[in-house]
Amino acid sequence: MSMTRLLIVADDLSGAADCAIAFAAAGLRTAVSLTTAQAMPHAEVIAVDTDTRRMSPADAARCTGAALQMYGAPACRLYKKIDSTLRGNWATEVAGLQPLAGLAIVAPAYPATGRTVCDGGVFVRGVPLEETETWQLEHAEGSADLATMLESAGLTTAPLTVAALRGDRQALRETIGAMMRGGMQALVVDAQTDADLRALAEATASLDGPFFWVGSGGLARELALVSGQSAPAPDQNAAPSQMHRQDGAVLILVGSLSAVSEQQCAMLRERAGIAEFVVPPALLRDGERHPEWPAWQARVAAHLGERTDLLLRIGRDEAFNPAEGAHLSKVLAALVAPSFAHLSGLIATGGETARAMLSAAGIASLQLLSEIEPGVAVARPHGREHLTIVTKAGAFGSAHALYGAYLHLRSATDSARGGPELSSPAATSAPSTACSTSPRNSAKTL
């Protein structure tokens, strides 16, 4: 990749980490920042969490632009990280960046986690995004068509098909270059497999001219693989005791209410046998004003103070509204904050939850270390060598993801299975048939 630095701008913390971790594995000095006002001169790849997912579209676009102005440089390429299920203000943010950075190459597919794009529509393990729990929980209404969302934000779009990605590589480069030179603002990329994304990465990594990538962790890992770095990926089983102090507690903090997270918590409880506290949403809505707040805080403090591992998660009630997620996560972090010093390991599920906890603990940046499975990143806070942090998006990962992360932190092995199952069953290597059966096939092709 013809760049000395890469700037990744993400709208939540777990997304920033899962997008940037591939570059750390490729041997680049990689850091995640929770602020747009912190200089990080020694990092070759910087992932900035703008925390804009719940902002108004206008504020989100402004904060995203501020991140580019703070960290961008003439020799720095831009990667706008978006959620693979299109949550947040991603289209408005891309529209705000486009006049500054050029053609937006939009490829949110992440085959390793079951996310693919066909005829401009996102599919989750073969199911149209509009029909999934994630979309219905966050949106309920509205189109999940990539071109429609970008055009609603004011951008002109053109499609790039799977056939184009699987054809002649030079022709692909010429097609993208022509779109860029012709003033097209956004290119919507279909992708079904890792190989499709690899073709896109190889065609654009050394492409000259004004453009930027827009994608999830899927395209990012393919760009890292073609970046020219020769350093091997970290060995997940190599001397874990050297990177994690064993005398503190491991806290698994779950703010996501997705069905995926529920399955992951169930396996963790079953196999690790650790205690679980489910915090009532009513307690978190009221915070310190709630009459049971002191008792809950004392309960958490007593448990972690004894260096006992704990699964702590947000419950759900009939009054739950997805829009209150950020507030509940912030108050959950406040519940834990007085006991944070007892931790040697933190596993945080959900970007809002991870950010809230790190902010409450005064942690502003992370050094990325390794990846346990796609979307599950291991990091260490700058200046806190005793603490290891794992972040994971709420709807990501295999059923084994939380348990695998716990084993990694505890340097344990799963004797019942002969070792941690750290690969995603959703990894895709063969072409999918989703496009051949999709009702979206009427879309234009390049």
MARVEXVO-626665 format. One line per 8 residues: number of its first residue (from 1); their letters; for each residue x, y, z of N, C-alpha, C. Coordinates in steps of 0.02 Angstrom, whole numbers, plus 50000, padded with zeros to 5 digits. Layout:
NUM) A) X,Y,Z,X,Y,Z,X,Y,Z  ...
//
This chain:
1) MSMTRLLI) 50042,49941,50000,50000,50000,50000,50044,50062,50000  50034,50107,49953,50077,50164,49946,50056,50219,49995  50068,50207,50058,50052,50256,50109,50099,50247,50168  50113,50302,50202,50153,50297,50263,50108,50293,50324  50047,50317,50319,50000,50315,50374,49930,50305,50348  49888,50275,50389,49817,50265,50373,49776,50292,50430  49726,50331,50415,49679,50356,50465,49614,50319,50457  49591,50287,50510,49527,50253,50512,49481,50295,50556
9) VADDLSGA) 49425,50315,50530,49376,50354,50569,49315,50310,50579  49300,50293,50641,49244,50249,50658,49195,50286,50702  49133,50261,50705,49082,50295,50746,49071,50261,50812  49107,50205,50826,49104,50176,50892,49169,50139,50906  49181,50123,50969,49247,50099,50991,49261,50028,50967  49213,49982,50974,49227,49914,50953,49239,49910,50878  49203,49953,50841,49214,49955,50769,49283,49981,50751  49306,50032,50786,49373,50059,50774,49425,50005,50786
17) ADCAIAFA) 49417,49967,50840,49466,49915,50856,49464,49858,50807  49404,49835,50789,49400,49776,50746,49422,49793,50675  49418,49856,50655,49441,49877,50589,49517,49885,50588  49545,49911,50642,49617,49926,50644,49660,49866,50661  49632,49815,50692,49673,49760,50718,49710,49724,50662  49682,49722,50602,49717,49688,50547,49783,49720,50530  49787,49786,50538,49850,49821,50523,49901,49809,50577  49878,49801,50639,49925,49782,50692,49954,49713,50679
25) AAGLRTAV) 49911,49667,50656,49934,49600,50640,49982,49600,50582  49976,49650,50538,50021,49655,50480,50087,49689,50497  50096,49707,50561,50160,49734,50582,50163,49810,50587  50107,49844,50577,50106,49917,50582,50091,49939,50653  50123,49992,50675,50108,50020,50742,50038,50051,50739  49994,50021,50778,49923,50037,50772,49894,50057,50839  49856,50112,50839,49827,50136,50901,49755,50157,50890  49715,50153,50943,49646,50176,50942,49640,50234,50991
33) SLTTAQAM) 49610,50288,50968,49600,50347,51010,49526,50359,51022  49510,50377,51084,49441,50393,51102,49426,50467,51096  49473,50505,51070,49464,50577,51065,49490,50602,50998  49461,50655,50972,49486,50686,50910,49535,50741,50925  49559,50745,50986,49605,50800,51004,49668,50773,51038  49691,50714,51017,49751,50685,51047,49801,50668,50993  49859,50699,50995,49912,50685,50946,49942,50616,50961  49953,50577,50908,49982,50510,50914,50036,50503,50860
41) PHAEVIAV) 50092,50537,50868,50142,50542,50814,50177,50477,50797  50177,50428,50842,50216,50367,50830,50175,50311,50799  50111,50322,50790,50069,50269,50761,50068,50275,50685  50077,50218,50651,50072,50217,50579,50000,50211,50556  49958,50179,50597,49887,50174,50584,49851,50200,50646  49807,50248,50636,49769,50276,50691,49695,50265,50678  49661,50235,50725,49588,50227,50721,49557,50272,50773  49516,50318,50751,49484,50367,50796,49410,50349,50805
49) DTDTRRMS) 49390,50343,50867,49318,50333,50882,49287,50401,50893  49246,50423,50846,49213,50489,50853,49151,50485,50896  49128,50425,50912,49069,50415,50955,49008,50452,50927  48997,50446,50862,48944,50484,50829,48882,50444,50812  48880,50381,50831,48824,50339,50809,48757,50365,50832  48754,50394,50891,48689,50417,50918,48679,50492,50909  48726,50527,50877,48720,50599,50867,48669,50614,50813  48652,50678,50807,48613,50700,50749,48657,50694,50687
57) PADAARCT) 48627,50686,50628,48668,50680,50568,48716,50738,50558  48694,50799,50571,48737,50857,50561,48796,50857,50609  48783,50841,50672,48838,50838,50721,48886,50781,50705  48859,50725,50682,48902,50668,50664,48949,50686,50607  48922,50720,50556,48964,50740,50499,49017,50789,50522  49000,50835,50566,49049,50885,50590,49105,50851,50629  49088,50805,50673,49139,50770,50713,49184,50726,50670  49154,50695,50619,49194,50653,50574,49244,50696,50536
65) GAALQMYG) 49222,50754,50512,49267,50799,50477,49322,50824,50522  49306,50836,50586,49356,50860,50634,49410,50808,50644  49391,50744,50644,49441,50691,50652,49489,50690,50593  49463,50699,50532,49506,50701,50473,49553,50761,50476  49528,50818,50498,49570,50877,50503,49624,50870,50557  49608,50834,50611,49656,50826,50665,49711,50778,50645  49694,50722,50616,49742,50668,50604,49764,50661,50532  49726,50690,50485,49743,50682,50415,49807,50718,50397
73) APACRLYK) 49841,50690,50347,49904,50719,50323,49909,50705,50248  49951,50742,50212,49956,50731,50139,49971,50659,50120  50012,50625,50159,50030,50556,50143,49984,50505,50176  49929,50527,50203,49885,50483,50242,49822,50467,50202  49808,50403,50193,49745,50382,50163,49691,50378,50217  49629,50383,50194,49572,50382,50240,49530,50319,50229  49512,50288,50286,49466,50232,50286,49409,50251,50333  49349,50261,50306,49291,50275,50347,49259,50209,50367
81) KIDSTLRG) 49268,50191,50429,49240,50128,50453,49165,50137,50467  49125,50093,50438,49053,50096,50451,49030,50028,50478  48974,50028,50510,48945,49966,50537,48921,49923,50479  48936,49858,50482,48918,49813,50427,48843,49803,50422  48806,49823,50473,48733,49821,50469,48703,49891,50465  48745,49939,50446,48724,50006,50427,48691,50046,50483  48711,50034,50544,48686,50074,50600,48720,50142,50600  48688,50190,50630,48717,50256,50639,48706,50303,50580
89) NWATEVAG) 48748,50355,50577,48742,50408,50528,48792,50401,50471  48806,50338,50452,48862,50326,50407,48856,50362,50340  48796,50365,50311,48789,50396,50246,48802,50471,50249  48777,50504,50301,48790,50576,50309,48863,50589,50321  48896,50546,50360,48967,50554,50373,49008,50546,50309  48990,50497,50268,49024,50488,50204,49014,50548,50159  48952,50574,50158,48938,50632,50117,48978,50693,50140  48990,50699,50205,49030,50754,50230,49103,50747,50213
97) LQPLAGLA) 49128,50686,50209,49198,50674,50193,49213,50678,50118  49163,50663,50077,49175,50655,50006,49205,50718,49972  49182,50778,49987,49214,50836,49955,49287,50845,49975  49306,50819,50033,49375,50825,50057,49420,50769,50032  49391,50710,50021,49432,50650,50008,49420,50618,49940  49368,50639,49904,49358,50612,49837,49307,50556,49834  49317,50511,49786,49271,50455,49775,49267,50410,49836  49206,50396,49859,49196,50349,49914,49186,50280,49886
105) IVAPAYPA) 49232,50234,49901,49226,50164,49879,49193,50126,49936  49129,50112,49930,49087,50089,49985,49079,50013,49981  49110,49978,50029,49109,49904,50029,49103,49879,50100  49042,49878,50129,49034,49858,50199,49033,49782,50210  49040,49742,50159,49038,49669,50168,49093,49646,50216  49076,49595,50255,49124,49564,50301,49109,49489,50302  49129,49453,50249,49110,49383,50243,49128,49340,50303  49184,49355,50337,49205,49315,50394,49155,49317,50451
113) TGRTVCDG) 49112,49367,50452,49060,49372,50503,48990,49364,50474  48986,49340,50411,48921,49326,50381,48888,49384,50347  48923,49441,50340,48894,49499,50306,48917,49502,50234  48870,49502,50187,48887,49507,50116,48844,49562,50085  48863,49583,50024,48825,49634,49988,48810,49608,49918  48746,49610,49900,48724,49587,49835,48676,49639,49805  48692,49661,49744,48650,49711,49710,48637,49772,49754  48687,49791,49793,48681,49851,49834,48645,49841,49900
121) GVFVRGVP) 48625,49779,49915,48591,49765,49978,48634,49722,50024  48630,49734,50088,48669,49697,50138,48629,49635,50159  48665,49579,50164,48636,49517,50189,48676,49494,50250  48640,49467,50300,48671,49441,50360,48659,49366,50361  48712,49328,50348,48708,49255,50342,48652,49235,50294  48649,49271,50238,48602,49255,50185,48533,49286,50192  48520,49320,50248,48455,49351,50260,48460,49426,50245  48414,49455,50206,48416,49527,50193,48417,49566,50258
129) LEETETWQ) 48458,49616,50261,48467,49655,50322,48401,49680,50350  48356,49701,50306,48292,49728,50330,48252,49678,50372  48266,49613,50363,48227,49561,50398,48261,49539,50463  48318,49568,50480,48354,49545,50538,48333,49582,50601  48347,49551,50658,48333,49582,50722,48370,49648,50730  48433,49650,50707,48473,49711,50715,48440,49770,50681  48418,49761,50619,48387,49816,50582,48321,49836,50614  48280,49787,50631,48214,49802,50658,48219,49835,50727
137) LEHAEGSA) 48271,49817,50765,48280,49847,50831,48302,49920,50825  48345,49934,50776,48374,50001,50770,48333,50047,50725  48301,50018,50673,48270,50060,50622,48194,50051,50617  48173,49988,50616,48102,49970,50608,48078,49987,50537  48089,50048,50515,48069,50068,50448,48130,50096,50411  48121,50108,50347,48175,50136,50308,48211,50085,50266  48241,50108,50211,48276,50064,50164,48346,50048,50189  48367,49986,50177,48436,49966,50192,48476,49959,50128
145) DLATMLES) 48452,49989,50074,48488,49988,50010,48544,50041,50012  48605,50020,49997,48662,50065,50004,48656,50126,49960  48640,50116,49897,48635,50173,49851,48580,50222,49873  48523,50195,49894,48469,50238,49917,48490,50281,49976  48525,50251,50024,48546,50288,50083,48598,50342,50065  48644,50325,50020,48694,50374,50000,48664,50430,49959  48618,50413,49914,48585,50465,49874,48542,50510,49916  48512,50482,49969,48473,50524,50015,48517,50574,50052
153) AGLTTAPL) 48582,50557,50058,48629,50603,50090,48660,50652,50040  48639,50647,49976,48660,50696,49927,48715,50673,49880  48733,50609,49879,48787,50585,49838,48762,50550,49775  48799,50557,49720,48785,50517,49661,48820,50451,49668  48789,50397,49644,48816,50330,49655,48818,50290,49590  48861,50240,49590,48863,50191,49536,48879,50124,49568  48854,50068,49539,48868,50002,49567,48932,49971,49539  48964,49929,49579,49020,49888,49556,49002,49816,49574
161) TVAALRGD) 48995,49773,49524,48968,49707,49535,49022,49656,49553  48998,49599,49578,49042,49543,49592,49077,49520,49529  49041,49521,49473,49072,49500,49410,49132,49544,49393  49127,49609,49406,49183,49654,49393,49242,49638,49438  49228,49622,49501,49282,49605,49548,49317,49541,49528  49281,49494,49498,49309,49429,49480,49336,49427,49409  49333,49484,49374,49359,49488,49306,49431,49510,49304  49451,49538,49248,49520,49560,49239,49538,49616,49288
169) RQALRETI) 49594,49608,49322,49613,49656,49374,49628,49725,49346  49662,49728,49288,49677,49792,49259,49613,49828,49236  49566,49790,49210,49502,49819,49191,49466,49847,49252  49471,49813,49308,49440,49837,49369,49471,49903,49391  49538,49906,49389,49571,49969,49407,49550,50026,49361  49546,50010,49296,49527,50063,49248,49455,50086,49259  49412,50039,49276,49342,50058,49290,49337,50104,49350  49370,50086,49404,49369,50128,49464,49401,50196,49450
177) GAMMRGGM) 49458,50195,49415,49491,50258,49398,49447,50303,49356  49411,50274,49308,49367,50315,49266,49311,50346,49307  49284,50308,49355,49232,50335,49399,49259,50393,49440  49320,50386,49464,49351,50438,49505,49363,50501,49463  49391,50492,49404,49406,50550,49361,49343,50582,49333  49290,50542,49326,49228,50568,49298,49184,50605,49347  49205,50610,49409,49167,50648,49458,49115,50609,49496  49113,50543,49486,49067,50503,49526,49085,50510,49600
185) QALVVDAQ) 49035,50512,49644,49048,50526,49714,49051,50463,49757  49014,50411,49740,49014,50350,49781,49006,50289,49736  49047,50239,49748,49045,50176,49712,49020,50123,49761  48964,50091,49747,48934,50041,49791,48957,49972,49768  48994,49937,49811,49028,49876,49792,48992,49814,49819  48974,49769,49774,48949,49703,49795,49009,49660,49813  49002,49617,49863,49055,49570,49881,49024,49512,49920  49042,49451,49900,49015,49392,49931,49067,49352,49971
193) TDADLRAL) 49131,49361,49954,49184,49321,49985,49243,49364,50003  49288,49336,50043,49351,49370,50057,49390,49384,49993  49386,49337,49945,49422,49346,49882,49397,49406,49844  49332,49420,49848,49305,49479,49815,49335,49543,49846  49338,49544,49911,49367,49603,49944,49442,49607,49932  49475,49550,49926,49546,49551,49910,49558,49582,49841  49515,49566,49793,49522,49595,49727,49514,49671,49730  49466,49694,49768,49456,49766,49775,49516,49798,49809
201) AEATASLD) 49542,49766,49860,49600,49793,49895,49660,49797,49849  49672,49745,49810,49730,49744,49766,49723,49796,49710  49661,49808,49688,49650,49856,49635,49656,49928,49658  49645,49940,49722,49643,50009,49746,49701,50028,49792  49739,49979,49817,49790,49995,49867,49842,50044,49841  49859,50040,49777,49908,50086,49749,49877,50133,49698  49812,50139,49700,49777,50183,49652,49792,50256,49667  49809,50293,49616,49822,50365,49625,49757,50404,49617
209) GPFFWVGS) 49754,50461,49649,49697,50505,49642,49657,50511,49706  49608,50555,49706,49567,50568,49766,49513,50516,49776  49522,50474,49825,49471,50425,49843,49482,50405,49916  49432,50374,49946,49440,50345,50012,49396,50283,50017  49416,50239,50062,49379,50177,50072,49325,50188,50124  49268,50154,50114,49214,50154,50163,49195,50081,50173  49205,50055,50233,49191,49985,50242,49193,49964,50315  49185,49899,50325,49189,49870,50392,49258,49840,50402
217) GGLARELA) 49264,49793,50449,49328,49761,50459,49348,49714,50402  49300,49694,50359,49315,49648,50306,49363,49675,50255  49348,49733,50226,49393,49763,50177,49458,49784,50210  49455,49807,50272,49515,49829,50308,49566,49772,50313  49544,49712,50329,49591,49657,50337,49622,49637,50269  49585,49645,50215,49614,49631,50149,49664,49684,50129  49650,49747,50146,49698,49800,50133,49762,49789,50173  49755,49766,50234,49814,49752,50275,49856,49696,50245
225) LVSGQSAP) 49823,49646,50217,49859,49590,50187,49899,49610,50125  49876,49662,50090,49912,49683,50030,49954,49746,50043  49964,49762,50106,49998,49825,50123,50074,49820,50117  50100,49759,50105,50172,49752,50097,50209,49740,50161  50174,49735,50217,50207,49720,50280,50222,49646,50284  50280,49629,50310,50300,49558,50312,50296,49528,50381  50279,49567,50432,50276,49540,50500,50219,49490,50506  50231,49434,50539,50178,49384,50546,50126,49407,50597
233) APDQNAAP) 50066,49380,50591,50014,49395,50640,50035,49367,50707  50017,49400,50763,50035,49375,50828,50007,49306,50841  50046,49265,50875,50025,49198,50893,49979,49202,50954  49916,49183,50945,49868,49190,50999,49885,49145,51059  49925,49092,51048,49940,49046,51102,50010,49055,51130  50045,49107,51108,50115,49116,51128,50118,49156,51193  50144,49125,51245,50159,49157,51309,50107,49207,51331  50043,49188,51336,49993,49236,51357,50004,49262,51427
241) SQMHRQDG) 50038,49224,51469,50048,49247,51538,50091,49309,51542  50131,49322,51489,50174,49380,51490,50135,49444,51475  50075,49438,51446,50038,49497,51427,49979,49509,51473  49969,49466,51523,49910,49475,51565,49925,49456,51637  49916,49503,51681,49927,49489,51752,49871,49445,51778  49888,49394,51816,49839,49344,51836,49805,49359,51903  49829,49410,51940,49803,49417,52008,49742,49463,52012  49721,49492,51956,49662,49534,51958,49601,49497,51931
249) AVLILVGS) 49544,49528,51937,49483,49499,51912,49474,49513,51838  49439,49469,51804,49418,49480,51736,49344,49498,51737  49327,49555,51709,49257,49578,51705,49234,49572,51634  49178,49538,51624,49146,49534,51558,49086,49579,51562  49088,49634,51524,49038,49687,51528,48998,49685,51463  48934,49670,51467,48893,49660,51408,48836,49711,51407  48840,49757,51360,48787,49807,51353,48740,49791,51296  48762,49747,51250,48721,49729,51192,48665,49683,51213
257) LSAVSEQQ) 48607,49694,51182,48549,49651,51196,48533,49606,51136  48579,49599,51090,48566,49558,51031,48562,49484,51049  48529,49446,51006,48523,49374,51016,48592,49341,51014  48637,49368,50974,48705,49342,50971,48739,49348,51039  48733,49406,51071,48763,49416,51136,48732,49369,51188  48667,49357,51183,48634,49312,51229,48664,49242,51224  48676,49219,51162,48705,49153,51152,48777,49150,51180  48814,49203,51169,48883,49205,51193,48886,49205,51269
265) CAMLRERA) 48841,49242,51301,48838,49242,51374,48819,49173,51401  48773,49140,51367,48751,49074,51389,48809,49025,51388  48849,49025,51336,48906,48980,51332,48959,48997,51385  48970,49061,51395,49018,49082,51446,48997,49058,51515  48933,49068,51532,48908,49045,51597,48916,48969,51604  48897,48934,51552,48897,48861,51555,48968,48833,51563  49015,48859,51525,49081,48829,51523,49130,48858,51573  49123,48923,51588,49170,48954,51635,49144,48951,51707
273) GIAEFVVP) 49078,48947,51714,49049,48943,51780,49058,49004,51823  49067,49062,51790,49078,49124,51829,49011,49154,51849  49013,49196,51899,48952,49228,51924,48926,49278,51873  48861,49287,51872,48829,49335,51826,48782,49380,51865  48789,49446,51856,48742,49494,51882,48707,49527,51823  48640,49525,51823,48601,49558,51771,48571,49621,51802  48593,49679,51778,48573,49742,51808,48507,49765,51779  48457,49778,51821,48391,49800,51796,48397,49867,51760
281) PALLRDGE) 48367,49875,51701,48369,49939,51666,48342,49997,51708  48293,49983,51750,48265,50037,51792,48317,50066,51838  48362,50024,51863,48416,50049,51906,48462,50095,51866  48477,50076,51804,48523,50116,51764,48490,50181,51739  48426,50179,51729,48392,50241,51708,48397,50294,51762  48391,50274,51824,48392,50322,51879,48462,50334,51907  48506,50286,51898,48574,50294,51922,48578,50302,51997  48617,50350,52019,48627,50361,52091,48564,50380,52128
289) RHPEWPAW) 48513,50402,52091,48450,50420,52123,48409,50358,52143  48425,50302,52114,48387,50241,52127,48402,50217,52198  48351,50198,52236,48363,50177,52306,48408,50116,52313  48412,50074,52261,48454,50014,52265,48525,50024,52237  48540,50086,52215,48606,50098,52186,48663,50082,52234  48662,50106,52296,48718,50090,52341,48728,50015,52351  48673,49978,52355,48679,49906,52366,48709,49872,52305  48689,49893,52246,48717,49863,52185,48791,49880,52179
297) QARVAAHL) 48809,49942,52193,48879,49961,52186,48922,49923,52237  48896,49914,52297,48932,49877,52348,48938,49803,52328  48887,49776,52297,48888,49706,52276,48942,49695,52223  48946,49740,52174,48997,49734,52122,49066,49743,52153  49073,49792,52197,49138,49806,52228,49162,49747,52270  49117,49716,52307,49137,49659,52348,49160,49601,52305  49126,49591,52250,49144,49534,52206,49212,49546,52173  49220,49603,52141,49283,49617,52106,49340,49628,52155
305) GERTDLLL) 49324,49655,52214,49376,49666,52264,49408,49602,52288  49372,49547,52283,49399,49481,52300,49435,49448,52241  49445,49488,52187,49478,49463,52127,49440,49404,52096  49374,49408,52099,49331,49355,52072,49302,49378,52006  49309,49337,51955,49285,49354,51888,49209,49361,51888  49185,49406,51845,49114,49423,51846,49088,49439,51776  49029,49413,51760,48992,49432,51701,48937,49481,51722  48941,49542,51697,48894,49595,51716,48860,49620,51653
313) RIGRDEAF) 48795,49616,51651,48761,49637,51590,48696,49673,51605  48674,49710,51554,48612,49749,51560,48553,49704,51546  48503,49706,51589,48442,49668,51578,48397,49705,51529  48339,49678,51519,48291,49707,51472,48222,49706,51502  48184,49759,51491,48115,49761,51515,48071,49789,51461  48006,49794,51475,47958,49816,51425,47968,49889,51405  48000,49928,51448,48010,49999,51434,48072,50012,51393  48110,49960,51374,48173,49971,51340,48164,50004,51273
321) NPAEGAHL) 48209,50052,51259,48211,50088,51195,48284,50088,51172  48298,50066,51110,48368,50065,51087,48403,50132,51094  48365,50187,51091,48395,50253,51094,48426,50267,51163  48407,50229,51214,48435,50241,51280,48498,50200,51293  48521,50165,51243,48578,50121,51251,48640,50157,51277  48655,50215,51249,48715,50252,51270,48710,50273,51343  48651,50295,51364,48642,50315,51434,48649,50256,51481  48618,50200,51463,48623,50141,51507,48696,50117,51512
329) SKVLAALV) 48732,50120,51457,48802,50099,51458,48844,50145,51502  48830,50210,51498,48867,50259,51538,48856,50247,51613  48794,50233,51631,48778,50222,51702,48806,50155,51725  48804,50105,51681,48834,50040,51698,48908,50049,51713  48942,50090,51673,49013,50103,51685,49023,50138,51752  48978,50184,51769,48983,50218,51833,48974,50170,51892  48934,50118,51881,48924,50067,51933,48989,50030,51946  49027,50018,51893,49089,49979,51899,49149,50022,51918
337) APSFAHLS) 49149,50085,51899,49208,50128,51903,49245,50125,51971  49211,50127,52028,49248,50125,52092,49287,50061,52102  49270,50008,52065,49303,49943,52073,49350,49927,52015  49359,49974,51969,49397,49960,51908,49469,49942,51922  49497,49970,51975,49567,49957,51991,49581,49885,52009  49529,49847,52025,49538,49776,52042,49545,49731,51981  49536,49760,51921,49535,49719,51860,49605,49710,51831  49617,49651,51804,49674,49640,51761,49652,49626,51690
345) GLIATGGE) 49587,49614,51681,49560,49602,51614,49489,49627,51608  49474,49656,51550,49406,49680,51536,49386,49655,51467  49328,49624,51463,49298,49605,51399,49234,49646,51392  49232,49689,51342,49174,49734,51335,49139,49720,51269  49075,49704,51274,49035,49690,51215,48988,49748,51202  48994,49775,51141,48957,49835,51123,49002,49896,51125  49006,49932,51070,49051,49990,51067,49035,50043,51118  48970,50057,51129,48951,50107,51178,48971,50086,51248
353) TARAMLSA) 48964,50022,51262,48982,49996,51328,49057,50002,51339  49096,49981,51289,49169,49985,51295,49192,50057,51304  49167,50102,51264,49188,50172,51269,49169,50202,51337  49108,50187,51360,49086,50214,51424,49131,50191,51480  49149,50126,51480,49191,50100,51533,49261,50129,51531  49291,50133,51473,49358,50160,51467,49359,50235,51485  49309,50271,51464,49305,50342,51481,49299,50352,51556  49256,50311,51588,49248,50316,51660,49312,50299,51697
361) AGIASLQL) 49354,50257,51667,49417,50237,51698,49475,50283,51679  49461,50334,51640,49513,50382,51621,49560,50356,51567  49538,50309,51527,49579,50280,51473,49561,50313,51407  49610,50345,51374,49597,50384,51314,49621,50351,51251  49665,50301,51255,49691,50270,51195,49714,50199,51210  49716,50158,51157,49735,50088,51163,49788,50070,51112  49832,50025,51131,49878,49994,51083,49848,49926,51065  49837,49915,51001,49808,49852,50979,49862,49798,50976
369) LSEIEPGV) 49844,49738,50999,49893,49683,51004,49879,49625,50957  49818,49600,50958,49803,49539,50920,49727,49532,50912  49707,49479,50879,49637,49465,50866,49622,49393,50884  49567,49382,50920,49549,49315,50942,49508,49279,50889  49459,49314,50861,49423,49292,50803,49399,49355,50768  49375,49351,50706,49355,49412,50671,49309,49456,50713  49329,49519,50722,49288,49566,50760,49301,49567,50835  49347,49525,50859,49362,49521,50930,49436,49540,50940
377) AVARPHGR) 49448,49602,50962,49516,49629,50965,49542,49632,51036  49608,49620,51043,49643,49623,51107,49687,49685,51108  49684,49722,51162,49722,49785,51166,49748,49796,51236  49792,49845,51242,49817,49867,51306,49813,49942,51309  49787,49971,51364,49786,50044,51370,49857,50072,51373  49868,50128,51340,49933,50160,51345,49945,50181,51417  50002,50159,51444,50021,50177,51513,49994,50132,51566  49958,50079,51548,49931,50032,51598,49948,49961,51577
385) EHLTIVTK) 50009,49942,51589,50034,49878,51565,50002,49818,51598  49972,49826,51656,49943,49769,51691,49875,49750,51665  49844,49792,51623,49774,49782,51603,49769,49762,51530  49731,49709,51516,49718,49687,51448,49644,49694,51435  49628,49721,51375,49558,49736,51358,49540,49701,51293  49482,49670,51293,49454,49640,51233,49390,49676,51215  49383,49698,51153,49322,49730,51131,49289,49689,51076  49222,49690,51076,49184,49653,51026,49119,49688,51013
393) AGAFGSAH) 49102,49697,50950,49036,49724,50934,48982,49676,50958  48925,49704,50977,48874,49663,51008,48847,49606,50966  48835,49619,50902,48805,49568,50859,48856,49527,50821  48920,49532,50840,48973,49497,50805,48993,49434,50841  49025,49390,50803,49060,49334,50833,49021,49269,50835  49058,49215,50842,49028,49149,50851,48998,49144,50921  48961,49090,50933,48934,49079,51000,48989,49072,51052  49049,49055,51028,49107,49043,51071,49146,49106,51086
401) ALYGAYLH) 49127,49164,51058,49170,49223,51059,49188,49247,51130  49138,49254,51173,49153,49279,51241,49193,49228,51280  49176,49164,51274,49213,49113,51309,49285,49109,51284  49293,49114,51218,49360,49114,51190,49402,49173,51214  49370,49232,51219,49405,49290,51245,49424,49280,51318  49379,49250,51356,49393,49237,51426,49451,49188,51434  49452,49135,51393,49508,49088,51395,49573,49123,51378  49571,49168,51330,49631,49204,51310,49658,49244,51369
409) LRSATDSA) 49614,49279,51403,49637,49320,51460,49660,49277,51518  49627,49222,51529,49645,49179,51585,49699,49128,51567  49722,49131,51505,49775,49085,51482,49755,49013,51494  49691,48999,51484,49664,48932,51498,49656,48893,51433  49640,48830,51440,49622,48788,51383,49557,48754,51398  49521,48740,51345,49456,48706,51352,49469,48632,51344  49479,48596,51399,49497,48526,51396,49442,48484,51365  49380,48507,51371,49325,48468,51343,49325,48469,51267
417) RGGPELSS) 49357,48522,51237,49356,48528,51165,49426,48526,51136  49477,48517,51179,49545,48513,51154,49576,48579,51138  49547,48634,51164,49575,48700,51151,49521,48747,51129  49534,48812,51134,49483,48862,51115,49465,48858,51041  49401,48864,51029,49377,48865,50960,49374,48939,50939  49429,48962,50909,49438,49033,50898,49427,49053,50826  49396,49013,50786,49382,49033,50718,49307,49038,50708  49288,49084,50664,49217,49096,50653,49189,49046,50603
425) PAATSAPS) 49133,49014,50619,49103,48968,50572,49073,49003,50512  49070,49070,50515,49041,49107,50459,49091,49124,50405  49154,49106,50414,49205,49123,50364,49185,49096,50296  49195,49137,50245,49172,49120,50179,49229,49117,50131  49239,49061,50096,49292,49056,50047,49265,49041,49977  49206,49013,49972,49177,48997,49907,49124,49048,49889  49114,49062,49825,49064,49111,49805,48995,49093,49831  48960,49144,49856,48892,49134,49881,48843,49133,49823
433) TACSTSPR) 48787,49101,49835,48734,49101,49784,48681,49152,49798  48693,49196,49848,48641,49244,49867,48621,49289,49809  48670,49311,49768,48654,49357,49713,48610,49323,49661  48619,49258,49650,48581,49225,49598,48508,49215,49617  48494,49220,49682,48425,49210,49705,48394,49273,49733  48432,49328,49732,48407,49389,49764,48359,49427,49719  48305,49455,49748,48260,49496,49708,48291,49562,49686  48352,49577,49710,48384,49640,49692,48419,49637,49624
441) NSAKTL) 48414,49581,49588,48453,49571,49528,48435,49619,49472  48385,49660,49479,48368,49707,49426,48413,49768,49425  48460,49773,49473,48504,49832,49476,48548,49835,49415  48569,49896,49399,48615,49907,49342,48683,49878,49359  48721,49861,49307,48790,49839,49316,48836,49886,49280  48901,49884,49301,48950,49926,49268,48970,49896,49202
//
